[in-house]
Amino acid sequence: MPSFVILFNQTLPHSHQLQILLYTRDNMGIWSRYNALLEAQPLLVKAMTSLTGFTIGDILAQNFVNQDGQAYDPMRTIRLGSFGFLVHGTTGHYFYGFLDSKLPGTKPQTVASKVLIDQTIWNPIFGLMFFGYLNLVEGKSFDDYKKKIQSDLKTAVMGSWAVWVPAHTINFAFIPPSQRLLYINSIQIGYNVFLSFLGNKKVDGEEAEGDSKEL
């Protein structure tokens, strides 16, 4: 019997062993069900995963990052969550599926090529979609959108490199294709705090608006 199992049996009371085994079984059951749903409905499950990631990210941003003294704005969280569901999860499903089909494998040069494509092509496109979606649901004008792009797109793209270059190196080298969006969203929760803050930041010359016009 492996030494870890012997130590487990000898050092923990039987009741604690049972609790740990039940907890492990339950979580393995959740993981198995998630994978079964992912196989049956990949687009929907990835969209729901992104909805969760963006929702949690904005809640964290509003409660721990934004220092403007404003009360929590649930509509802002809904807007971010809807972006995750309608845009991030769906486009990510197709983009990474396409990338994996064109550049299969995990050789170093393949991984490097995927990271390069993701960060130099997909990253700016994602930024345009992100700011465009928020501009649309907030009822702002196209001129507002252009100002936002000029003000913050470069910051969003370049600021993401410190996070996503190493994260996607791990992603493309070790994560199974079907799990990419889950892995990305686990990283994205923290990164979404930055995105939520940036999306909510007013550009130079923009007048302060009420809570209903925030992100």
ZABA-28115 format. One record per residue: residue number from 0; residue in three letters; x, y, z of N, C-alpha, C in turn. Coordinates in nm, 3 decimals, m for minus. Example, Ala and Ser with C-alpha at 12.3 -4.5 7.8 and 13.67 -1.06 7.14 Angstrom:
REM ZABA-28115
n,res,n_east,n_north,n_up,ca_east,ca_north,ca_up,c_east,c_north,c_up
0,ALA,1.319,m0.569,0.780,1.230,m0.450,0.780,1.320,m0.330,0.780 .
1,SER,1.285,m0.225,0.708,1.367,m0.106,0.714,1.290,0.003,0.787 .
END
This chain:
REM ZABA-28115
n,res,n_east,n_north,n_up,ca_east,ca_north,ca_up,c_east,c_north,c_up
0,MET,0.085,m0.120,0.000,0.000,0.000,0.000,0.088,0.124,0.000 .
1,PRO,0.060,0.224,m0.079,0.141,0.345,m0.083,0.152,0.409,0.055 .
2,SER,0.268,0.470,0.081,0.294,0.529,0.213,0.193,0.637,0.247 .
3,PHE,0.146,0.712,0.145,0.049,0.818,0.171,m0.080,0.761,0.227 .
4,VAL,m0.125,0.648,0.172,m0.248,0.585,0.218,m0.231,0.534,0.360 .
5,ILE,m0.113,0.475,0.390,m0.086,0.427,0.526,m0.092,0.543,0.625 .
6,LEU,m0.026,0.654,0.589,m0.026,0.772,0.675,m0.167,0.826,0.693 .
7,PHE,m0.244,0.827,0.585,m0.383,0.873,0.589,m0.464,0.790,0.687 .
8,ASN,m0.447,0.658,0.681,m0.524,0.567,0.766,m0.482,0.574,0.912 .
9,GLN,m0.353,0.598,0.936,m0.300,0.593,1.072,m0.315,0.723,1.148 .
10,THR,m0.319,0.836,1.079,m0.315,0.966,1.147,m0.450,1.033,1.160 .
11,LEU,m0.548,0.997,1.077,m0.678,1.063,1.082,m0.783,0.973,1.145 .
12,PRO,m0.869,1.029,1.231,m0.981,0.950,1.284,m1.070,0.902,1.169 .
13,HIS,m1.139,0.792,1.195,m1.222,0.733,1.090,m1.327,0.830,1.041 .
14,SER,m1.386,0.909,1.132,m1.490,1.004,1.091,m1.435,1.110,0.996 .
15,HIS,m1.309,1.154,1.022,m1.247,1.254,0.934,m1.212,1.192,0.799 .
16,GLN,m1.167,1.067,0.802,m1.138,0.999,0.675,m1.264,0.990,0.590 .
17,LEU,m1.375,0.958,0.654,m1.501,0.944,0.581,m1.544,1.078,0.521 .
18,GLN,m1.529,1.186,0.599,m1.565,1.318,0.549,m1.481,1.357,0.428 .
19,ILE,m1.351,1.330,0.435,m1.262,1.363,0.323,m1.299,1.281,0.200 .
20,LEU,m1.325,1.153,0.219,m1.360,1.067,0.106,m1.492,1.110,0.043 .
21,LEU,m1.591,1.147,0.127,m1.719,1.192,0.074,m1.704,1.324,0.000 .
22,TYR,m1.622,1.414,0.056,m1.599,1.543,m0.010,m1.533,1.522,m0.145 .
23,THR,m1.432,1.433,m0.149,m1.362,1.404,m0.274,m1.456,1.342,m0.376 .
24,ARG,m1.539,1.247,m0.329,m1.634,1.182,m0.419,m1.732,1.282,m0.477 .
25,ASP,m1.786,1.371,m0.391,m1.883,1.469,m0.437,m1.822,1.563,m0.541 .
26,ASN,m1.698,1.608,m0.515,m1.634,1.699,m0.608,m1.596,1.631,m0.738 .
27,MET,m1.556,1.505,m0.731,m1.529,1.430,m0.853,m1.658,1.412,m0.932 .
28,GLY,m1.769,1.395,m0.858,m1.898,1.383,m0.925,m1.936,1.511,m0.998 .
29,ILE,m1.911,1.626,m0.934,m1.938,1.755,m0.998,m1.852,1.772,m1.122 .
30,TRP,m1.723,1.736,m1.110,m1.631,1.747,m1.223,m1.675,1.657,m1.338 .
31,SER,m1.718,1.535,m1.305,m1.764,1.442,m1.408,m1.889,1.495,m1.477 .
32,ARG,m1.980,1.552,m1.399,m2.102,1.606,m1.458,m2.071,1.727,m1.546 .
33,TYR,m1.976,1.810,m1.500,m1.937,1.925,m1.582,m1.882,1.879,m1.716 .
34,ASN,m1.794,1.779,m1.713,m1.736,1.729,m1.837,m1.839,1.664,m1.927 .
35,ALA,m1.937,1.597,m1.866,m2.044,1.536,m1.946,m2.127,1.645,m2.015 .
36,LEU,m2.159,1.750,m1.941,m2.232,1.862,m2.000,m2.149,1.933,m2.106 .
37,LEU,m2.019,1.946,m2.080,m1.930,2.011,m2.176,m1.926,1.934,m2.307 .
38,GLU,m1.928,1.803,m2.297,m1.927,1.720,m2.419,m2.061,1.727,m2.491 .
39,ALA,m2.170,1.734,m2.415,m2.303,1.735,m2.476,m2.341,1.872,m2.531 .
40,GLN,m2.307,1.978,m2.457,m2.344,2.115,m2.496,m2.223,2.207,m2.479 .
41,PRO,m2.120,2.192,m2.562,m1.996,2.267,m2.539,m2.014,2.419,m2.546 .
42,LEU,m2.091,2.467,m2.642,m2.107,2.612,m2.656,m2.179,2.672,m2.536 .
43,LEU,m2.288,2.610,m2.495,m2.366,2.660,m2.382,m2.286,2.656,m2.253 .
44,VAL,m2.216,2.546,m2.229,m2.140,2.532,m2.104,m2.026,2.634,m2.099 .
45,LYS,m1.959,2.655,m2.211,m1.851,2.755,m2.213,m1.906,2.896,m2.194 .
46,ALA,m2.023,2.923,m2.252,m2.085,3.054,m2.233,m2.123,3.075,m2.087 .
47,MET,m2.177,2.971,m2.022,m2.212,2.982,m1.882,m2.088,2.997,m1.794 .
48,THR,m1.980,2.929,m1.832,m1.855,2.941,m1.758,m1.803,3.084,m1.766 .
49,SER,m1.810,3.144,m1.884,m1.765,3.283,m1.900,m1.857,3.380,m1.826 .
50,LEU,m1.985,3.354,m1.827,m2.078,3.436,m1.750,m2.037,3.438,m1.603 .
51,THR,m2.005,3.321,m1.550,m1.963,3.310,m1.410,m1.835,3.387,m1.384 .
52,GLY,m1.737,3.371,m1.474,m1.608,3.439,m1.455,m1.620,3.590,m1.458 .
53,PHE,m1.695,3.642,m1.553,m1.709,3.788,m1.564,m1.794,3.844,m1.450 .
54,THR,m1.894,3.769,m1.406,m1.976,3.814,m1.295,m1.894,3.825,m1.167 .
55,ILE,m1.819,3.720,m1.136,m1.736,3.721,m1.015,m1.631,3.831,m1.024 .
56,GLY,m1.570,3.847,m1.142,m1.468,3.949,m1.159,m1.520,4.089,m1.132 .
57,ASP,m1.642,4.120,m1.179,m1.695,4.254,m1.156,m1.736,4.274,m1.011 .
58,ILE,m1.789,4.170,m0.948,m1.823,4.181,m0.806,m1.698,4.213,m0.724 .
59,LEU,m1.589,4.144,m0.755,m1.462,4.171,m0.686,m1.414,4.313,m0.714 .
60,ALA,m1.426,4.355,m0.841,m1.380,4.489,m0.878,m1.458,4.596,m0.803 .
61,GLN,m1.589,4.580,m0.797,m1.671,4.683,m0.731,m1.649,4.688,m0.581 .
62,ASN,m1.619,4.574,m0.521,m1.608,4.569,m0.376,m1.467,4.592,m0.323 .
63,PHE,m1.365,4.561,m0.406,m1.229,4.565,m0.353,m1.133,4.653,m0.432 .
64,VAL,m1.170,4.694,m0.554,m1.077,4.771,m0.637,m1.124,4.914,m0.653 .
65,ASN,m1.247,4.933,m0.697,m1.298,5.069,m0.718,m1.304,5.144,m0.585 .
66,GLN,m1.245,5.261,m0.584,m1.239,5.340,m0.461,m1.313,5.473,m0.479 .
67,ASP,m1.424,5.471,m0.552,m1.497,5.595,m0.579,m1.609,5.621,m0.480 .
68,GLY,m1.626,5.532,m0.383,m1.727,5.553,m0.281,m1.869,5.522,m0.324 .
69,GLN,m1.887,5.473,m0.446,m2.021,5.445,m0.495,m2.071,5.312,m0.439 .
70,ALA,m2.203,5.303,m0.426,m2.265,5.178,m0.383,m2.253,5.073,m0.492 .
71,TYR,m2.264,4.948,m0.452,m2.257,4.838,m0.549,m2.368,4.854,m0.653 .
72,ASP,m2.331,4.840,m0.781,m2.425,4.857,m0.893,m2.451,4.720,m0.956 .
73,PRO,m2.565,4.657,m0.926,m2.592,4.525,m0.983,m2.606,4.526,m1.134 .
74,MET,m2.654,4.636,m1.192,m2.669,4.641,m1.337,m2.534,4.637,m1.406 .
75,ARG,m2.434,4.695,m1.345,m2.300,4.688,m1.401,m2.253,4.543,m1.407 .
76,THR,m2.278,4.467,m1.300,m2.241,4.326,m1.298,m2.318,4.248,m1.403 .
77,ILE,m2.445,4.280,m1.420,m2.526,4.213,m1.521,m2.469,4.239,m1.660 .
78,ARG,m2.427,4.362,m1.686,m2.370,4.395,m1.816,m2.241,4.315,m1.841 .
79,LEU,m2.156,4.307,m1.739,m2.033,4.229,m1.755,m2.062,4.081,m1.771 .
80,GLY,m2.155,4.029,m1.691,m2.191,3.888,m1.702,m2.250,3.855,m1.837 .
81,SER,m2.334,3.944,m1.889,m2.395,3.919,m2.020,m2.289,3.922,m2.130 .
82,PHE,m2.187,4.006,m2.115,m2.077,4.004,m2.212,m2.008,3.868,m2.209 .
83,GLY,m1.983,3.817,m2.089,m1.922,3.685,m2.079,m2.004,3.578,m2.146 .
84,PHE,m2.136,3.582,m2.125,m2.224,3.480,m2.180,m2.240,3.493,m2.331 .
85,LEU,m2.268,3.614,m2.377,m2.302,3.635,m2.518,m2.181,3.647,m2.609 .
86,VAL,m2.071,3.698,m2.558,m1.956,3.728,m2.644,m1.834,3.644,m2.610 .
87,HIS,m1.786,3.654,m2.487,m1.660,3.588,m2.453,m1.667,3.436,m2.468 .
88,GLY,m1.768,3.374,m2.408,m1.778,3.229,m2.414,m1.800,3.176,m2.554 .
89,THR,m1.885,3.244,m2.630,m1.917,3.195,m2.765,m1.801,3.217,m2.862 .
90,THR,m1.746,3.338,m2.863,m1.635,3.363,m2.956,m1.512,3.283,m2.917 .
91,GLY,m1.489,3.267,m2.785,m1.376,3.186,m2.741,m1.389,3.041,m2.784 .
92,HIS,m1.510,2.989,m2.779,m1.535,2.851,m2.823,m1.491,2.832,m2.968 .
93,TYR,m1.532,2.924,m3.054,m1.501,2.909,m3.197,m1.356,2.946,m3.228 .
94,PHE,m1.304,3.051,m3.164,m1.167,3.092,m3.194,m1.067,2.985,m3.152 .
95,TYR,m1.077,2.937,m3.029,m0.979,2.839,m2.983,m0.998,2.704,m3.051 .
96,GLY,m1.122,2.672,m3.087,m1.144,2.552,m3.167,m1.077,2.562,m3.302 .
97,PHE,m1.089,2.679,m3.365,m1.024,2.702,m3.495,m0.872,2.697,m3.480 .
98,LEU,m0.820,2.762,m3.376,m0.675,2.765,m3.356,m0.620,2.625,m3.333 .
99,ASP,m0.690,2.545,m3.254,m0.644,2.408,m3.228,m0.651,2.322,m3.354 .
100,SER,m0.750,2.348,m3.440,m0.761,2.268,m3.562,m0.651,2.301,m3.662 .
101,LYS,m0.607,2.427,m3.663,m0.504,2.469,m3.758,m0.363,2.445,m3.705 .
102,LEU,m0.348,2.448,m3.573,m0.216,2.428,m3.512,m0.227,2.324,m3.401 .
103,PRO,m0.245,2.197,m3.440,m0.258,2.092,m3.338,m0.124,2.059,m3.274 .
104,GLY,m0.131,1.999,m3.156,m0.009,1.955,m3.091,0.042,2.053,m2.987 .
105,THR,0.146,2.009,m2.916,0.201,2.090,m2.806,0.352,2.108,m2.819 .
106,LYS,0.405,2.100,m2.940,0.547,2.128,m2.958,0.574,2.274,m2.925 .
107,PRO,0.695,2.305,m2.877,0.725,2.443,m2.836,0.695,2.547,m2.944 .
108,GLN,0.729,2.515,m3.070,0.705,2.613,m3.176,0.555,2.631,m3.202 .
109,THR,0.477,2.523,m3.183,0.332,2.533,m3.199,0.271,2.618,m3.089 .
110,VAL,0.314,2.593,m2.966,0.265,2.671,m2.853,0.301,2.819,m2.871 .
111,ALA,0.425,2.846,m2.911,0.468,2.985,m2.931,0.386,3.053,m3.040 .
112,SER,0.356,2.980,m3.148,0.275,3.037,m3.256,0.134,3.070,m3.210 .
113,LYS,0.076,2.980,m3.130,m0.059,3.005,m3.079,m0.062,3.126,m2.987 .
114,VAL,0.036,3.136,m2.899,0.042,3.251,m2.808,0.057,3.380,m2.887 .
115,LEU,0.143,3.378,m2.989,0.164,3.496,m3.072,0.036,3.538,m3.143 .
116,ILE,m0.034,3.442,m3.203,m0.160,3.472,m3.272,m0.264,3.525,m3.174 .
117,ASP,m0.274,3.459,m3.059,m0.372,3.500,m2.960,m0.348,3.643,m2.912 .
118,GLN,m0.223,3.677,m2.886,m0.193,3.806,m2.825,m0.180,3.922,m2.924 .
119,THR,m0.148,3.893,m3.048,m0.132,4.001,m3.146,m0.254,4.020,m3.236 .
120,ILE,m0.337,3.916,m3.249,m0.455,3.925,m3.335,m0.584,3.920,m3.253 .
121,TRP,m0.600,3.811,m3.176,m0.724,3.793,m3.103,m0.739,3.893,m2.988 .
122,ASN,m0.631,3.924,m2.920,m0.636,4.015,m2.807,m0.692,4.153,m2.846 .
123,PRO,m0.640,4.219,m2.951,m0.699,4.348,m2.991,m0.844,4.335,m3.038 .
124,ILE,m0.876,4.226,m3.109,m1.015,4.205,m3.152,m1.106,4.192,m3.030 .
125,PHE,m1.059,4.117,m2.931,m1.136,4.102,m2.808,m1.159,4.238,m2.741 .
126,GLY,m1.055,4.321,m2.738,m1.069,4.455,m2.679,m1.172,4.539,m2.752 .
127,LEU,m1.171,4.533,m2.884,m1.271,4.607,m2.963,m1.412,4.558,m2.931 .
128,MET,m1.429,4.426,m2.919,m1.560,4.371,m2.886,m1.602,4.411,m2.745 .
129,PHE,m1.508,4.405,m2.652,m1.539,4.436,m2.512,m1.588,4.580,m2.497 .
130,PHE,m1.510,4.674,m2.547,m1.551,4.815,m2.536,m1.673,4.846,m2.621 .
131,GLY,m1.685,4.780,m2.737,m1.801,4.801,m2.823,m1.929,4.751,m2.759 .
132,TYR,m1.923,4.635,m2.696,m2.042,4.580,m2.630,m2.088,4.671,m2.516 .
133,LEU,m1.992,4.714,m2.434,m2.029,4.802,m2.322,m2.084,4.935,m2.373 .
134,ASN,m2.024,4.987,m2.478,m2.073,5.112,m2.537,m2.218,5.095,m2.584 .
135,LEU,m2.248,4.979,m2.644,m2.382,4.953,m2.696,m2.484,4.941,m2.583 .
136,VAL,m2.455,4.858,m2.483,m2.554,4.835,m2.377,m2.569,4.956,m2.286 .
137,GLU,m2.471,5.045,m2.284,m2.483,5.168,m2.206,m2.551,5.279,m2.285 .
138,GLY,m2.582,5.253,m2.413,m2.652,5.352,m2.495,m2.568,5.470,m2.535 .
139,LYS,m2.438,5.451,m2.545,m2.349,5.560,m2.582,m2.335,5.569,m2.734 .
140,SER,m2.274,5.676,m2.780,m2.262,5.701,m2.923,m2.136,5.637,m2.980 .
141,PHE,m2.129,5.634,m3.113,m2.010,5.581,m3.179,m1.888,5.668,m3.151 .
142,ASP,m1.910,5.798,m3.135,m1.799,5.887,m3.100,m1.743,5.851,m2.962 .
143,ASP,m1.833,5.815,m2.869,m1.788,5.770,m2.737,m1.702,5.645,m2.749 .
144,TYR,m1.745,5.554,m2.837,m1.671,5.430,m2.860,m1.532,5.460,m2.913 .
145,LYS,m1.522,5.549,m3.011,m1.391,5.583,m3.068,m1.299,5.645,m2.963 .
146,LYS,m1.356,5.731,m2.879,m1.275,5.792,m2.773,m1.225,5.686,m2.674 .
147,LYS,m1.312,5.592,m2.642,m1.274,5.485,m2.549,m1.163,5.399,m2.607 .
148,ILE,m1.174,5.366,m2.735,m1.071,5.286,m2.801,m0.938,5.361,m2.802 .
149,GLN,m0.942,5.488,m2.837,m0.820,5.567,m2.840,m0.758,5.581,m2.701 .
150,SER,m0.843,5.586,m2.600,m0.794,5.607,m2.464,m0.743,5.479,m2.399 .
151,ASP,m0.814,5.365,m2.419,m0.789,5.249,m2.334,m0.755,5.118,m2.405 .
152,LEU,m0.772,5.110,m2.537,m0.745,4.982,m2.603,m0.599,4.941,m2.589 .
153,LYS,m0.508,5.034,m2.612,m0.365,5.003,m2.601,m0.330,4.957,m2.460 .
154,THR,m0.386,5.024,m2.361,m0.362,4.984,m2.222,m0.414,4.844,m2.194 .
155,ALA,m0.533,4.813,m2.246,m0.592,4.682,m2.225,m0.508,4.572,m2.289 .
156,VAL,m0.463,4.596,m2.413,m0.386,4.494,m2.485,m0.249,4.474,m2.421 .
157,MET,m0.176,4.582,m2.402,m0.041,4.571,m2.348,m0.042,4.529,m2.201 .
158,GLY,m0.143,4.575,m2.128,m0.153,4.536,m1.988,m0.182,4.389,m1.970 .
159,SER,m0.244,4.328,m2.071,m0.279,4.186,m2.062,m0.160,4.094,m2.086 .
160,TRP,m0.056,4.143,m2.150,0.055,4.055,m2.187,0.122,3.992,m2.066 .
161,ALA,0.135,4.068,m1.957,0.201,4.014,m1.838,0.125,3.895,m1.781 .
162,VAL,m0.007,3.894,m1.803,m0.090,3.784,m1.753,m0.104,3.673,m1.855 .
163,TRP,m0.141,3.711,m1.978,m0.187,3.611,m2.074,m0.076,3.544,m2.153 .
164,VAL,0.039,3.604,m2.167,0.149,3.533,m2.235,0.189,3.409,m2.155 .
165,PRO,0.222,3.420,m2.025,0.252,3.298,m1.950,0.130,3.208,m1.932 .
166,ALA,0.011,3.268,m1.913,m0.108,3.186,m1.892,m0.141,3.103,m2.016 .
167,HIS,m0.129,3.162,m2.134,m0.160,3.087,m2.256,m0.046,2.992,m2.295 .
168,THR,0.074,3.019,m2.251,0.181,2.922,m2.272,0.147,2.792,m2.200 .
169,ILE,0.101,2.804,m2.077,0.053,2.686,m2.003,m0.070,2.628,m2.070 .
170,ASN,m0.161,2.713,m2.110,m0.286,2.671,m2.173,m0.261,2.582,m2.295 .
171,PHE,m0.184,2.633,m2.388,m0.163,2.560,m2.514,m0.068,2.442,m2.499 .
172,ALA,0.013,2.442,m2.394,0.108,2.332,m2.375,0.049,2.216,m2.295 .
173,PHE,m0.041,2.246,m2.201,m0.082,2.141,m2.107,m0.233,2.121,m2.093 .
174,ILE,m0.314,2.218,m2.129,m0.459,2.208,m2.105,m0.528,2.141,m2.224 .
175,PRO,m0.612,2.040,m2.200,m0.687,1.978,m2.310,m0.775,2.082,m2.380 .
176,PRO,m0.790,2.073,m2.511,m0.870,2.172,m2.584,m1.010,2.194,m2.528 .
177,SER,m1.076,2.088,m2.484,m1.212,2.102,m2.433,m1.218,2.182,m2.303 .
178,GLN,m1.104,2.191,m2.232,m1.100,2.260,m2.103,m1.043,2.401,m2.113 .
179,ARG,m1.014,2.447,m2.233,m0.946,2.576,m2.246,m1.027,2.690,m2.185 .
180,LEU,m1.156,2.697,m2.215,m1.236,2.808,m2.165,m1.250,2.803,m2.013 .
181,LEU,m1.255,2.684,m1.955,m1.261,2.674,m1.810,m1.131,2.725,m1.749 .
182,TYR,m1.019,2.684,m1.805,m0.888,2.733,m1.758,m0.878,2.884,m1.775 .
183,ILE,m0.915,2.933,m1.894,m0.907,3.077,m1.921,m0.993,3.155,m1.822 .
184,ASN,m1.112,3.105,m1.793,m1.200,3.176,m1.701,m1.151,3.171,m1.557 .
185,SER,m1.078,3.066,m1.520,m1.020,3.063,m1.386,m0.915,3.172,m1.371 .
186,ILE,m0.839,3.199,m1.478,m0.744,3.311,m1.478,m0.819,3.443,m1.496 .
187,GLN,m0.923,3.436,m1.578,m0.996,3.557,m1.616,m1.065,3.624,m1.498 .
188,ILE,m1.100,3.546,m1.395,m1.169,3.606,m1.280,m1.085,3.719,m1.222 .
189,GLY,m0.955,3.691,m1.202,m0.867,3.796,m1.152,m0.844,3.905,m1.255 .
190,TYR,m0.824,3.866,m1.380,m0.799,3.965,m1.485,m0.923,4.051,m1.511 .
191,ASN,m1.041,3.992,m1.490,m1.164,4.068,m1.511,m1.178,4.185,m1.414 .
192,VAL,m1.111,4.177,m1.299,m1.110,4.291,m1.209,m1.048,4.411,m1.280 .
193,PHE,m0.936,4.386,m1.350,m0.871,4.491,m1.428,m0.959,4.537,m1.544 .
194,LEU,m1.019,4.441,m1.616,m1.105,4.476,m1.729,m1.226,4.556,m1.684 .
195,SER,m1.286,4.513,m1.573,m1.403,4.582,m1.522,m1.369,4.725,m1.483 .
196,PHE,m1.255,4.742,m1.418,m1.210,4.876,m1.380,m1.185,4.961,m1.505 .
197,LEU,m1.118,4.902,m1.605,m1.085,4.977,m1.726,m1.210,5.012,m1.805 .
198,GLY,m1.302,4.916,m1.815,m1.426,4.942,m1.888,m1.510,5.049,m1.822 .
199,ASN,m1.497,5.063,m1.692,m1.576,5.161,m1.618,m1.508,5.296,m1.608 .
200,LYS,m1.380,5.304,m1.646,m1.304,5.428,m1.635,m1.352,5.528,m1.739 .
201,LYS,m1.373,5.650,m1.697,m1.416,5.755,m1.791,m1.297,5.807,m1.869 .
202,VAL,m1.320,5.835,m1.995,m1.214,5.893,m2.078,m1.202,6.041,m2.048 .
203,ASP,m1.091,6.100,m2.088,m1.069,6.243,m2.063,m1.180,6.325,m2.126 .
204,GLY,m1.237,6.414,m2.048,m1.341,6.502,m2.101,m1.480,6.447,m2.087 .
205,GLU,m1.494,6.323,m2.045,m1.627,6.266,m2.029,m1.685,6.311,m1.897 .
206,GLU,m1.806,6.361,m1.899,m1.869,6.410,m1.778,m1.911,6.294,m1.691 .
207,ALA,m1.909,6.316,m1.561,m1.954,6.213,m1.467,m2.101,6.184,m1.492 .
208,GLU,m2.133,6.055,m1.489,m2.271,6.014,m1.513,m2.325,5.943,m1.391 .
209,GLY,m2.455,5.922,m1.388,m2.518,5.854,m1.277,m2.484,5.707,m1.276 .
210,ASP,m2.524,5.641,m1.167,m2.494,5.499,m1.153,m2.552,5.418,m1.266 .
211,SER,m2.664,5.459,m1.320,m2.730,5.382,m1.425,m2.649,5.380,m1.553 .
212,LYS,m2.549,5.468,m1.567,m2.469,5.471,m1.688,m2.331,5.412,m1.665 .
213,GLU,m2.310,5.356,m1.547,m2.181,5.292,m1.523,m2.179,5.156,m1.590 .
214,LEU,m2.059,5.096,m1.593,m2.040,4.966,m1.657,m2.130,4.862,m1.596 .
END
